[in-house]
């Protein structure tokens, strides 16, 4: 039997967006709507469990009801050049009629063809501070590289040897003074 199509309507449907600054907890909302006439069990999984706090991370959605899931990204040093591969999966299945004593056991006993899932990727949007910080770091690194290049161009041949000798004498002098 083929895998069932996701019964829940997710909003947003494909991406969870997180807007910086990432030096503090950043939240994103995920709405799970059950348009069916049956109760649906859900759980939210991620590829980076230590980086996120998800509340509620599992539960039961009554027919024609919506649950709002809060996804909280923990603070970290944002690097816009780093490739982000974080993903979330919302896994669902129809709940049995009657009271549910143990959701964990239902998930363990579920047949693979009874499960439905949707995947969302995470998108990090730098805030004003993150963008300014990244630009400042780039400018600083470029200025430093240019300054080093200029120093190397200015020092040539004999003056390079003199500079190295003076440097060595200076270091030896400091070491000898301490002894």
Backbone torsions as a table, in degrees:
resi	resn	phi	psi	omega
1	UNK	NA	137.2	-179.1
2	UNK	-73.9	156.0	178.9
3	UNK	-64.6	139.9	-180.0
4	UNK	-73.4	150.6	175.7
5	UNK	-76.8	145.7	-178.6
6	UNK	-56.0	126.6	-179.8
7	UNK	-82.3	-30.4	-178.4
8	UNK	-76.7	151.2	171.5
9	UNK	-101.5	122.0	-178.6
10	UNK	-100.9	138.2	175.7
11	UNK	-133.3	111.6	2.8
12	UNK	-73.3	154.8	-174.7
13	UNK	-81.3	-25.6	-172.4
14	UNK	-130.1	-24.3	-174.7
15	UNK	-137.1	140.2	169.7
16	UNK	-103.2	122.3	-177.7
17	UNK	-102.7	135.5	177.0
18	UNK	-122.7	122.3	-178.9
19	UNK	-105.5	127.6	-178.6
20	UNK	-65.9	178.2	13.5
21	UNK	-73.9	146.2	-175.8
22	UNK	-96.2	14.8	177.6
23	UNK	-83.1	-3.8	176.2
24	UNK	-138.2	171.4	-179.4
25	UNK	-62.4	131.9	179.1
26	UNK	-119.6	129.4	-176.9
27	UNK	-108.8	152.9	174.5
28	UNK	-139.2	144.0	-179.7
29	UNK	-102.5	142.3	175.3
30	UNK	-126.4	119.5	179.3
31	UNK	-98.7	129.6	178.7
32	UNK	-113.2	112.1	-178.9
33	UNK	-108.2	131.9	177.9
34	UNK	-103.1	99.5	-179.3
35	UNK	-85.0	-2.0	-175.3
36	UNK	-83.0	178.2	178.3
37	UNK	-98.5	4.8	179.7
38	UNK	-113.7	156.6	173.9
39	UNK	-75.4	146.1	-177.7
40	UNK	-127.7	132.0	172.1
41	UNK	-90.3	143.2	177.5
42	UNK	-136.8	156.3	166.9
43	UNK	-148.2	148.7	-176.5
44	UNK	-113.1	126.6	179.8
45	UNK	-119.9	156.8	178.4
46	UNK	-139.2	157.4	176.2
47	UNK	-80.6	-11.0	-178.3
48	UNK	-132.4	69.8	-174.0
49	UNK	-62.8	-24.9	179.9
50	UNK	-80.2	-15.5	-177.4
51	UNK	-92.5	-13.4	-174.3
52	UNK	-130.9	151.0	170.6
53	UNK	-120.1	125.7	-175.5
54	UNK	-120.2	123.3	-179.1
55	UNK	-135.9	125.1	-14.3
56	UNK	-74.2	147.8	-179.3
57	UNK	-93.2	-6.3	175.0
58	UNK	-160.2	163.6	178.9
59	UNK	166.0	-166.8	-177.1
60	UNK	-123.3	132.3	178.4
61	UNK	-115.1	120.7	179.3
62	UNK	-70.0	160.8	178.2
63	UNK	-56.6	140.6	178.2
64	UNK	55.1	35.6	178.6
65	UNK	-123.6	165.2	-179.8
66	UNK	-129.4	141.1	173.6
67	UNK	-119.0	135.5	176.6
68	UNK	-101.7	122.0	179.9
69	UNK	-103.0	128.9	177.7
70	UNK	-98.8	123.6	179.8
71	UNK	-110.9	115.5	-175.4
72	UNK	-109.9	117.1	177.5
73	UNK	-83.7	126.4	-179.4
74	UNK	-74.6	151.5	-178.1
75	UNK	-58.0	144.0	177.8
76	UNK	-160.2	166.7	177.1
77	UNK	-81.9	109.9	-176.5
78	UNK	-78.5	129.8	175.1
79	UNK	-128.2	109.3	-175.3
80	UNK	-67.7	-13.3	177.0
81	UNK	-84.6	-15.2	-179.3
82	UNK	-77.6	134.8	-179.2
83	UNK	-78.1	124.9	179.7
84	UNK	-95.7	122.8	-180.0
85	UNK	-121.2	21.0	179.8
86	UNK	-68.9	139.0	179.0
87	UNK	-139.5	157.9	173.9
88	UNK	-124.0	149.6	174.2
89	UNK	-128.4	130.1	173.9
90	UNK	-102.4	113.2	-178.1
91	UNK	-103.8	136.3	-176.9
92	UNK	-138.1	161.5	170.7
93	UNK	-158.9	155.0	177.3
94	UNK	-69.8	138.1	179.8
95	UNK	-84.4	146.4	176.6
96	UNK	-69.3	157.0	175.8
97	UNK	-67.0	154.6	176.7
98	UNK	89.2	-177.8	-178.3
99	UNK	-69.0	149.6	178.8
100	UNK	-114.1	116.3	-178.6
101	UNK	-86.6	-38.3	-173.0
102	UNK	-142.2	98.0	-179.8
103	UNK	-63.2	-38.3	-179.5
104	UNK	-57.3	-41.6	-179.2
105	UNK	-67.9	-37.7	177.1
106	UNK	-59.8	-43.1	179.3
107	UNK	-64.2	-41.6	-179.2
108	UNK	-65.1	-37.0	-175.9
109	UNK	-87.2	-6.9	-175.0
110	UNK	-67.8	138.0	175.3
111	UNK	-73.9	140.5	-178.0
112	UNK	-53.9	-35.3	-179.7
113	UNK	-73.8	-11.7	177.4
114	UNK	-84.8	-13.0	-177.2
115	UNK	-86.8	144.1	175.6
116	UNK	-124.5	149.7	176.7
117	UNK	-149.6	156.6	175.0
118	UNK	-133.9	142.9	179.9
119	UNK	-115.5	140.9	178.1
120	UNK	-128.9	139.6	175.0
121	UNK	-98.9	157.3	179.8
122	UNK	-97.6	138.6	178.0
123	UNK	-123.4	126.0	177.8
124	UNK	-100.7	118.9	177.6
125	UNK	-107.0	116.3	-178.7
126	UNK	-63.6	138.8	174.9
127	UNK	-80.0	178.7	-178.7
128	UNK	-57.5	-42.6	-178.0
129	UNK	-67.3	-42.0	-179.8
130	UNK	-63.3	-42.7	-179.1
131	UNK	-65.1	-43.6	179.5
132	UNK	-64.4	-41.1	179.9
133	UNK	-64.1	-44.2	179.9
134	UNK	-62.8	-41.1	-179.7
135	UNK	-65.9	-42.4	179.4
136	UNK	-62.2	-42.9	179.7
137	UNK	-64.1	-41.4	177.9
138	UNK	-62.6	-46.0	-179.9
139	UNK	-61.9	-43.5	179.9
140	UNK	-63.2	-43.6	179.7
141	UNK	-65.2	-41.1	178.7
142	UNK	-65.3	-42.4	180.0
143	UNK	-63.6	-41.7	179.1
144	UNK	-63.2	-44.5	179.4
145	UNK	-63.6	-42.9	179.3
146	UNK	-64.5	-40.3	179.7
147	UNK	-63.7	-44.6	178.3
148	UNK	-61.4	-42.1	179.3
149	UNK	-61.2	-44.4	-179.9
150	UNK	-62.3	-41.0	179.3
151	UNK	-63.3	-43.1	-179.8
152	UNK	-65.6	-37.1	179.6
153	UNK	-68.7	-37.8	-176.9
154	UNK	-70.8	-34.3	-178.8
155	UNK	-92.4	118.4	179.8
156	UNK	-141.8	157.4	173.8
157	UNK	48.0	-119.9	-174.4
158	UNK	-62.6	-39.4	-178.0
159	UNK	-65.5	-29.8	176.7
160	UNK	-65.8	-44.1	179.1
161	UNK	-64.5	-42.0	179.3
162	UNK	-62.6	-43.2	-179.7
163	UNK	-62.2	-44.0	-179.6
164	UNK	-65.6	-42.2	-179.7
165	UNK	-64.5	-43.4	179.8
166	UNK	-62.8	-41.2	179.0
167	UNK	-61.4	-46.0	-178.8
168	UNK	-64.4	-43.9	179.0
169	UNK	-61.9	-40.6	-178.9
170	UNK	-63.0	-45.2	179.7
171	UNK	-65.9	-45.0	179.1
172	UNK	-62.4	-39.8	179.0
173	UNK	-60.5	-43.5	179.8
174	UNK	-66.0	-41.2	179.1
175	UNK	-65.0	-44.7	-178.7
176	UNK	-64.0	-36.1	-179.0
177	UNK	-65.1	-37.5	-179.3
178	UNK	-72.2	-24.8	-178.9
179	UNK	-83.7	NA	NA
